[in-house]
Amino acid sequence: MLMIIAGCSATSSNPNSNAGFAGSTCPEKPSSTLDSKDVKAISIPTSGTTKESGQLNGGKSLGYTFEAQSGQKLSYQTKDDICIWIFTQDLTLLSNTDLPKSGKYTIQVAAPKGSTTFNLEMSLGTLQTSTSPVSPVPSSPQTTSNNTPNSPTSNSNNSGLTQQQASQIIQNWLDAKKRLFAPPYEEKLAADFTIGERYIKTTGAIKWLRDNNAYYDYKTALVDSSNNFSVSSDQSQIDVSISENLVLYVNNQVDSSVTTNGVKTTAYRFFLKLDAGTWKIENVENL
């Protein structure tokens, strides 16, 4: 069970406020506990936004966990009457949206009274104030605390792929790597996120890790920024800056030749391909 951030938003689009707005009825601390089955793992970008929506019933909260770096600031906006609290990994309740250390954070969302639906837009970068309500995005909490990585972006109108969506596809892939390249080596996820050459390399890497009693520990894996985005009918490419802090273990010993020894930021070019309505990663190049 989790308890989660001091703050409240009552029909406001203020992207950086975490204190109760005038007329709100949000308590300083949440009055209900947050069950792990009502918590969803998300990725919040530094360039662009993440949008979540859901249904809140009296006495029940929804939660979102995300990774962030020390010194980053969570920005959010909503048009709905909801209460928001933010907690660090050790369940310290924050009094503002400045994130003090690197690691996992949890956002708890509840209705001040009764039941309501909500739309919430979040970013770890600059969040432009919306002039209209955030578009609804279906949101269903994970059924266990061992959350499945977000699904790849599906887009039947292939010309509608945006730079933000392409960045999110890559972030979802980074989240999936934590389960692909470590026990239980969920190889089936490879087909969800990759195709062609990248699929072959991914399954080959999993086989090598299994055969050599090895695995990766991803302490940080985040898309920091993106640019040079282009898209055609069924192909797209985007340049991204990725920050990773990873350790490779072989026979329970650290392989220093691959381990980053802290956060390392690298530029990549990702090539995406539309496969049966879903954008997947076809190839990756270092820049």
C-alpha positions in Angstrom: 0.0 0.0 0.0 1.2 3.5 -0.8 0.5 6.9 0.7 1.1 9.9 -1.7 1.8 14.6 -2.5 0.6 17.6 -0.7 -1.4 19.6 -3.1 -4.7 20.3 -4.8 -6.0 21.5 -8.1 -9.6 22.8 -8.2 -10.7 23.6 -11.8 -7.3 25.1 -12.6 -4.8 24.9 -15.4 -1.9 26.3 -13.4 1.0 24.1 -14.6 3.3 24.5 -11.6 1.2 24.9 -8.5 1.0 22.2 -5.9 -0.8 24.1 -3.2 -4.5 24.2 -2.6 -6.3 26.7 -4.8 -8.8 29.1 -3.4 -12.1 27.4 -2.7 -10.6 23.9 -2.8 -11.4 21.3 -0.2 -8.3 19.1 -0.6 -6.7 18.0 2.7 -3.0 18.5 3.3 -2.5 14.7 3.1 -4.6 12.1 1.3 -7.2 10.5 3.5 -7.1 7.2 1.7 -4.4 4.7 1.0 -3.3 3.9 -2.5 -3.6 0.2 -3.5 -0.9 -1.1 -5.8 -3.6 -2.4 -8.2 -4.6 1.2 -8.8 -1.1 2.4 -9.7 0.1 2.8 -13.2 3.7 3.2 -14.4 4.1 6.1 -16.8 6.9 8.1 -18.5 6.9 11.9 -18.2 9.0 13.5 -20.8 11.1 16.6 -20.6 10.1 17.6 -24.1 6.3 17.3 -24.6 3.7 16.0 -22.2 2.0 12.9 -20.9 -1.8 12.9 -20.7 -3.7 10.6 -18.4 -7.4 10.4 -17.6 -9.6 8.3 -15.4 -12.7 7.9 -13.1 -12.4 8.8 -9.4 -14.9 7.5 -6.9 -15.4 8.8 -3.4 -12.7 7.3 -1.0 -10.7 5.8 -3.8 -7.5 7.2 -5.4 -5.5 6.5 -8.5 -1.7 6.6 -8.7 1.0 7.1 -11.3 4.7 6.3 -10.8 7.5 7.9 -12.9 11.2 8.2 -12.9 12.9 11.6 -12.6 16.3 13.2 -12.1 17.4 15.4 -9.2 16.6 19.0 -9.8 13.8 18.4 -12.3 10.4 20.0 -11.8 7.0 18.4 -12.3 4.6 20.6 -14.2 0.9 19.7 -14.5 -2.4 21.1 -15.5 -6.0 20.0 -15.3 -9.4 21.6 -15.8 -11.0 19.2 -13.3 -11.7 19.4 -9.6 -9.2 16.9 -8.2 -6.6 16.7 -5.5 -3.0 15.8 -6.3 -0.2 14.7 -4.0 3.4 13.8 -4.8 5.6 11.3 -2.9 9.2 10.3 -3.2 10.2 6.6 -3.3 10.6 6.6 0.5 7.1 8.0 0.8 8.2 11.5 1.8 5.3 13.9 0.9 6.5 16.9 -1.1 5.3 20.4 -0.5 6.0 21.6 -4.0 6.8 20.1 -7.5 10.6 20.4 -7.3 12.0 16.9 -7.3 14.9 16.7 -4.9 16.6 13.5 -5.9 16.9 11.0 -8.7 14.6 8.0 -8.6 10.9 7.0 -8.6 8.1 9.3 -7.6 4.4 8.6 -7.2 1.5 10.9 -8.0 -1.8 10.3 -6.1 -5.0 11.7 -7.5 -8.4 11.8 -5.7 -11.7 13.6 -5.9 -12.3 16.1 -3.0 -15.9 14.8 -2.8 -18.2 12.5 -4.7 -17.2 11.0 -8.1 -15.6 12.6 -11.1 -13.7 12.0 -14.3 -10.5 13.8 -14.9 -7.8 14.7 -17.5 -4.3 15.4 -16.3 -1.4 16.7 -18.4 2.2 16.4 -17.1 5.7 17.3 -18.1 9.2 17.4 -16.6 9.9 20.4 -18.9 8.0 23.5 -19.8 4.3 22.9 -19.9 2.3 25.2 -22.1 -0.9 26.3 -20.5 -3.8 24.7 -22.4 -6.6 26.9 -23.7 -9.0 24.0 -23.9 -9.6 20.9 -21.7 -7.1 18.1 -22.1 -8.4 15.5 -24.6 -9.6 12.3 -22.8 -7.2 9.4 -22.9 -8.4 6.0 -21.7 -6.6 5.1 -18.5 -6.8 1.8 -16.7 -4.6 1.1 -13.6 -2.4 -2.0 -13.7 -3.7 -5.0 -11.8 -0.4 -5.7 -10.0 2.4 -3.6 -8.6 4.7 -5.2 -11.2 3.5 -2.9 -13.9 3.6 -3.9 -17.6 5.4 -1.3 -19.7 3.2 1.0 -21.7 2.0 -0.3 -25.0 3.5 1.0 -28.3 1.7 3.8 -29.9 -1.1 2.5 -32.2 -2.2 4.9 -34.9 -4.4 3.9 -37.7 -4.1 7.3 -39.3 -0.4 6.9 -39.9 0.1 10.5 -41.1 -1.0 11.6 -37.6 2.2 10.4 -35.8 3.6 13.4 -33.9 7.1 14.1 -32.6 5.7 13.7 -29.0 4.2 10.3 -29.9 7.4 9.1 -31.5 9.4 10.2 -28.3 6.9 8.3 -26.2 7.3 5.2 -28.3 11.0 5.3 -27.5 10.4 5.9 -23.8 8.1 3.0 -23.7 10.8 0.9 -25.3 13.3 2.0 -22.7 10.8 1.0 -19.9 10.4 -2.4 -21.6 14.2 -3.0 -21.7 14.1 -3.4 -17.9 12.1 -6.6 -18.4 13.5 -7.7 -21.7 17.2 -7.8 -20.6 16.8 -9.1 -17.1 15.0 -12.2 -15.6 12.5 -13.4 -16.5 13.7 -12.1 -20.0 10.2 -11.4 -21.3 11.1 -12.0 -25.0 7.4 -11.7 -26.1 7.7 -7.9 -25.5 10.3 -7.7 -28.3 7.6 -8.2 -30.9 5.5 -5.5 -29.3 8.1 -2.8 -29.7 10.5 -3.8 -32.4 10.5 -5.1 -36.0 13.1 -6.1 -38.6 16.8 -5.6 -37.7 16.0 -4.2 -34.2 13.9 -7.3 -33.4 16.7 -9.6 -34.5 19.2 -7.7 -32.4 16.9 -7.7 -29.4 16.2 -11.4 -29.4 19.9 -12.1 -30.0 20.8 -10.0 -27.0 18.3 -11.8 -24.8 19.8 -15.2 -25.9 23.3 -14.0 -25.1 22.3 -12.8 -21.6 20.5 -16.1 -20.8 23.5 -18.2 -22.1 26.0 -16.2 -20.1 24.1 -15.8 -16.8 23.9 -12.1 -17.4 21.5 -9.2 -17.1 21.2 -5.4 -17.2 20.1 -3.3 -14.3 18.6 0.0 -15.7 18.7 2.5 -12.8 17.8 5.3 -15.2 16.5 5.2 -18.8 14.9 8.5 -20.0 14.3 10.4 -23.2 15.7 13.9 -22.5 15.0 15.6 -25.8 14.1 15.0 -29.4 14.5 16.8 -32.8 14.9 16.2 -36.5 11.5 14.4 -36.7 10.1 13.3 -40.0 7.3 10.9 -41.0 5.9 9.4 -44.2 3.1 7.0 -44.8 4.6 4.0 -43.0 8.1 5.2 -41.9 9.4 7.7 -39.5 12.7 8.8 -38.0 13.6 10.9 -35.0 16.8 12.0 -33.2 16.7 11.7 -29.4 19.0 12.3 -26.5 18.8 9.4 -24.0 20.1 9.4 -20.4 20.9 6.0 -19.0 22.4 4.7 -15.8 22.9 1.0 -16.3 24.9 -1.9 -14.9 25.7 -5.2 -16.7 26.1 -8.2 -14.4 27.8 -11.4 -15.7 27.8 -14.3 -13.3 26.8 -11.7 -10.6 29.9 -9.7 -11.3 29.8 -6.1 -12.7 31.1 -5.9 -16.3 32.9 -2.5 -16.2 33.3 -2.4 -20.0 29.5 -1.7 -20.4 28.4 -0.3 -17.1 28.0 3.5 -17.3 29.1 4.4 -13.7 26.5 7.1 -13.4 24.1 8.7 -15.8 25.4 8.9 -19.4 23.6 10.9 -22.1 23.9 9.7 -25.7 22.3 10.9 -29.0 20.6 8.3 -31.2 18.6 8.2 -34.4 15.6 5.9 -34.3 13.9 4.6 -37.4 10.3 3.6 -36.9 8.0 1.5 -39.1 4.2 1.1 -39.1 3.3 -2.5 -38.6 -0.4 -3.4 -38.7 -1.4 0.0 -37.3 1.4 0.1 -34.6 4.6 2.1 -34.8 7.6 -0.1 -34.0 11.4 0.5 -33.8 13.1 -0.9 -36.9 16.6 0.3 -36.4 18.8 2.6 -34.2 22.0 4.5 -35.0 24.4 6.3 -32.7 24.9 10.0 -33.6 
